């Protein structure tokens, strides 16, 4: 795998998303958009490998459009404290705002298989569905059904029912069971969801399309270059077999 050190102009904080104290009050979603500059256009502070001694200052963008400046060590403190050992953040749900599907979602009879007794058995799929969720930090994000279903199944099932989509293949095989079971559950529990789209605050791609989207969004080619380097490294172990050629035992 390529390391961050392979990219000479890489900055580990730029484009990081985490929660930071706004106006010295409650934490709010924020995104680091660049290093702060002084009146002469020079970078403020100096880099140090130890985050505690890193004196650089960064411009941080909040959801309301406000831009404030934070020291690198403050950003590092909050970023790492909000991640688990694997680098994932865990967010607390506020509410579900919307739901959508793309052209990969199964429809109608495509969501069933016919067994040997000619009975229709639902396919256990969540493909193609996404929920727009508002979190306790006031940020919104689109989360795949497969992720949010595992964390807050009751809320997802209830929302699907109110939207009249509980009969769709992605929901029909589990929603009714969850609704029935929820009558015996505790409603006051605060559910946390693992934010699998980010690691240590950095948005990570889940597909090649995501690679291009993130590189365009970030104004660089780090993800594409990383994939190219990794493919070059593993190509020596790949032997493409031609037609009618049997693979080795």
C-alpha positions in Angstrom: 0.0 0.0 0.0 1.1 3.6 -0.7 2.0 5.6 2.4 1.0 9.3 2.9 4.8 10.0 2.9 4.8 9.0 -0.8 3.0 12.3 -1.6 5.2 15.2 -0.8 2.4 17.7 -0.7 0.1 15.6 1.4 -1.4 17.2 4.5 -3.1 14.8 6.9 -5.6 17.3 8.2 -6.9 18.9 5.1 -10.4 17.5 4.2 -10.7 15.8 7.6 -14.3 15.9 9.0 -14.8 15.7 12.7 -16.6 17.5 15.5 -15.0 20.6 17.0 -16.1 23.0 19.7 -17.7 26.1 18.1 -17.7 29.3 20.1 -16.3 27.3 23.0 -19.7 25.6 23.4 -21.1 22.3 22.1 -19.3 20.2 19.5 -20.4 20.8 15.9 -19.6 19.0 12.6 -16.7 20.7 10.9 -14.4 20.2 7.9 -10.7 21.3 7.7 -10.4 23.2 4.4 -6.8 24.5 4.4 -3.9 25.9 6.3 -4.3 29.4 7.7 -2.1 32.1 6.2 -0.7 35.4 7.7 -1.0 38.8 6.2 2.1 38.1 4.0 0.5 34.9 2.7 2.8 32.6 4.7 1.7 29.5 6.5 1.0 30.0 10.2 3.0 27.7 12.5 5.4 24.8 11.9 4.9 21.1 11.3 6.1 18.6 13.9 5.7 14.8 13.8 4.4 14.9 17.3 0.8 16.3 17.1 1.2 18.0 20.5 4.1 20.1 19.2 2.6 20.8 15.8 1.9 24.6 15.8 0.2 24.9 12.4 -3.2 26.6 12.2 -6.0 25.5 9.9 -9.2 27.1 8.5 -12.2 25.1 9.5 -15.6 25.2 7.8 -18.9 24.7 9.8 -22.3 23.7 8.3 -23.6 27.3 8.7 -20.9 28.6 6.5 -18.7 30.1 9.3 -15.0 29.6 8.9 -12.8 29.6 12.1 -9.2 28.9 12.8 -8.0 26.0 15.0 -4.6 24.8 16.0 -3.4 21.4 14.6 -3.0 19.9 18.1 -6.7 20.8 18.9 -7.9 19.2 15.7 -5.8 16.1 16.4 -7.1 15.8 19.9 -10.7 15.8 18.8 -10.2 13.8 15.7 -8.5 10.8 17.5 -10.8 11.0 20.5 -13.8 10.5 18.2 -12.5 7.4 16.5 -12.3 3.8 17.5 -9.2 1.6 17.2 -9.9 1.1 13.5 -10.3 4.8 12.8 -14.1 4.8 12.5 -16.3 7.4 14.1 -19.6 6.5 15.8 -22.5 8.9 15.5 -25.7 9.3 17.4 -28.9 9.5 15.4 -31.2 12.5 15.6 -33.7 11.6 12.9 -34.2 10.1 9.5 -34.9 12.8 6.8 -35.4 11.0 3.5 -34.9 7.8 1.6 -33.9 7.1 -2.0 -32.9 4.2 -4.3 -30.8 3.9 -7.4 -31.1 1.6 -10.4 -29.4 -1.3 -8.6 -32.3 -1.8 -6.2 -34.4 -4.8 -6.9 -38.1 -4.4 -7.9 -41.1 -6.6 -7.9 -40.5 -10.3 -8.7 -36.8 -9.6 -9.0 -36.7 -9.7 -5.2 -37.8 -13.3 -5.0 -36.5 -16.8 -5.9 -38.7 -19.8 -6.6 -37.8 -22.9 -4.6 -38.4 -26.5 -5.7 -41.9 -26.4 -4.1 -42.8 -23.4 -6.3 -42.9 -21.1 -3.3 -41.6 -17.5 -3.6 -38.8 -16.9 -1.1 -37.7 -13.2 -0.6 -34.1 -12.4 -1.4 -32.3 -11.0 1.6 -31.0 -7.9 -0.1 -30.5 -4.2 0.8 -28.9 -3.2 -2.4 -29.5 0.2 -3.9 -31.2 1.9 -1.0 -29.9 4.9 1.0 -31.2 6.9 3.9 -30.6 10.6 4.6 -29.8 10.9 8.3 -29.4 13.9 10.6 -27.0 13.2 13.5 -26.8 14.8 16.9 -24.0 17.1 15.7 -26.5 18.6 13.2 -24.7 17.1 10.2 -26.6 15.2 7.5 -25.3 12.3 5.4 -26.6 9.6 3.0 -26.0 6.1 4.6 -26.5 2.8 2.8 -29.4 0.7 4.1 -27.0 -2.2 4.8 -25.1 -0.1 7.3 -28.0 1.8 9.0 -30.2 -1.3 9.2 -27.7 -3.0 11.5 -27.4 0.0 13.9 -31.0 1.4 14.1 -33.3 -1.3 12.7 -36.4 -0.1 14.5 -36.1 3.5 13.3 -35.4 2.4 9.7 -38.3 -0.1 9.7 -40.7 2.5 11.1 -39.6 5.1 8.6 -39.9 2.6 5.7 -43.5 1.9 6.9 -44.5 5.5 7.1 -43.1 6.0 3.5 -45.1 3.1 2.2 -42.0 1.2 1.0 -42.1 -1.7 3.4 -43.2 -4.1 0.6 -40.1 -3.3 -1.5 -37.7 -6.3 -1.8 -35.1 -4.6 0.3 -37.5 -4.2 3.2 -40.2 -6.9 2.9 -38.0 -9.7 4.3 -37.3 -8.0 7.7 -39.4 -4.9 8.4 -42.6 -6.7 9.7 -40.5 -8.8 12.1 -38.6 -5.8 13.4 -41.8 -3.8 13.9 -43.4 -6.7 15.9 -40.2 -7.2 17.9 -39.9 -3.5 18.7 -43.0 -3.5 20.8 -40.9 -5.3 23.4 -37.8 -3.2 23.2 -36.7 -0.1 25.1 -37.4 3.0 23.0 -35.1 5.4 25.0 -31.8 3.8 24.0 -29.5 6.2 22.0 -28.3 4.2 19.0 -24.8 4.8 17.6 -23.9 4.1 14.0 -20.4 3.4 12.7 -19.5 6.0 10.1 -18.0 3.6 7.5 -17.6 6.2 4.9 -14.7 7.8 6.8 -11.6 6.7 8.6 -9.8 9.1 11.0 -12.1 11.8 9.6 -11.0 11.3 6.0 -13.7 10.3 3.4 -12.6 6.9 1.9 -13.9 5.5 -1.5 -16.0 2.4 -1.7 -15.9 2.1 -5.5 -13.9 3.3 -8.5 -16.6 6.0 -9.1 -16.0 7.1 -5.5 -12.2 7.4 -6.2 -12.8 9.8 -9.1 -15.5 11.7 -7.2 -13.2 12.2 -4.1 -10.2 13.2 -6.2 -12.3 15.8 -8.1 -13.8 17.1 -4.8 -10.4 17.3 -3.1 -8.6 18.8 -6.1 -5.9 16.1 -6.3 -5.2 12.6 -7.6 -4.1 10.9 -4.4 -6.6 8.0 -4.5 -6.1 7.3 -8.3 -2.3 7.4 -7.8 -2.5 5.0 -4.9 -4.6 2.5 -6.9 -2.2 2.8 -9.8 0.8 2.1 -7.5 -0.9 -0.8 -5.8 -1.9 -2.4 -9.2 1.6 -2.1 -10.4 2.9 -3.9 -7.3 0.5 -6.8 -7.6 0.5 -7.2 -11.4 3.6 -9.4 -11.1 1.5 -12.0 -9.3 -1.3 -12.0 -11.9 -1.2 -14.2 -14.9 -4.1 -13.7 -17.4 -5.2 -17.0 -18.9 -6.3 -17.1 -22.5 -9.3 -18.9 -23.8 -9.3 -22.7 -23.2 -6.3 -22.4 -20.9 -6.9 -24.4 -17.7 -5.8 -22.8 -14.4 -3.0 -24.6 -12.5 -4.0 -27.0 -9.8 
